[in-house]
Amino acid sequence: MKFSITKITHRIISRYIYSLLIIFIIATLSYLFLFLYKNFYQAIIQTKETIILKEKVAKEIININEFNKVIDKLNQKVTLPKITSNLNNPFD
């Protein structure tokens, strides 16, 4: 059995280095575009959506003090009065 071993020449080394360099550049550019998409483009889109929704939803200014008063009155209706311990026991 004879094994043929190819000699490593400068041409073969440069071909592998060239291929690895191309793959590294493509991976770096892919990561750069992904970073820009997640951190800049999506943030801009979200702010535009927020502005659009703000125009559609909040056309009236709500008085917070009156709102809190209404909520307090509703809570008072819901809560039961506390039973004091001064009641006589009917079973004694």
Rosetta blueprint (number, residue, H / E / L):
1 M L
2 K L
3 F L
4 S L
5 I L
6 T L
7 K L
8 I L
9 T L
10 H H
11 R H
12 I H
13 I H
14 S H
15 R H
16 Y H
17 I H
18 Y H
19 S H
20 L H
21 L H
22 I H
23 I H
24 F H
25 I H
26 I H
27 A H
28 T H
29 L H
30 S H
31 Y H
32 L H
33 F H
34 L H
35 F H
36 L H
37 Y H
38 K H
39 N H
40 F H
41 Y H
42 Q H
43 A H
44 I H
45 I H
46 Q H
47 T H
48 K H
49 E H
50 T H
51 I H
52 I H
53 L H
54 K H
55 E H
56 K H
57 V H
58 A L
59 K L
60 E L
61 I L
62 I L
63 N L
64 I H
65 N H
66 E H
67 F H
68 N H
69 K H
70 V H
71 I H
72 D H
73 K H
74 L H
75 N H
76 Q H
77 K H
78 V H
79 T L
80 L L
81 P L
82 K L
83 I L
84 T L
85 S L
86 N L
87 L L
88 N L
89 N L
90 P L
91 F L
92 D L
